[in-house]
Amino acid sequence: MSEFSHLNDSDQPKMVDVGSKKVTKRQATAKATMFLGKEIISLFENNELKTKKGPVFQTAIIAGIQGVKKTSELIPMCHPLLIHGVDVTIDIVDSEHIQLLCTVKIEGKTGVEMEALTGVNIAALTVYDMCKSVSQEMLIKEVVLVKKSGGKSDINKE
């Protein structure tokens, strides 16, 4: 069984030392599926819903990008990173659901999986916050890392 990398020899928490790792291009994509329901989806026009708080998807995309940038402040063992790019997309997939994707790119010594997962979660939570006055039946149903490249191992669940 693999050992946890964030524990020292005394089983105390530590931040992994990435100093000797090679700099590589790294990328990760996380996906969230969210149930909004027909009532909320029916209010959208041209893939956007404008509310008193502002445009839902545009605001959620900006929030997702901010979430990526704040990941090391939220998750104790994540390294602060110089992010090269973030792309958050939100699409209506049927009469009740949306799909959110967050892709993060970097050239560095550690991966960006946590950044992608944080970004997609923050974007989904922002959609929830902006639509909760219409319905609180919304569900963030699934959040998953769908793609990762550039480190020890690659993942592709698409």
Secondary structure as GFF3:
##gff-version 3
##sequence-region A 1 158
A	DSSP	beta_strand	24	35	.	.	.	ID=ss1
A	DSSP	alpha_helix	38	41	.	.	.	ID=ss2
A	DSSP	beta_strand	50	51	.	.	.	ID=ss3
A	DSSP	beta_strand	54	55	.	.	.	ID=ss4
A	DSSP	alpha_helix	56	69	.	.	.	ID=ss5
A	DSSP	alpha_helix	71	74	.	.	.	ID=ss6
A	DSSP	beta_strand	85	92	.	.	.	ID=ss7
A	DSSP	beta_strand	97	108	.	.	.	ID=ss8
A	DSSP	alpha_helix	113	131	.	.	.	ID=ss9
A	DSSP	beta_strand	139	149	.	.	.	ID=ss10
A	DSSP	beta_strand	155	156	.	.	.	ID=ss11
###
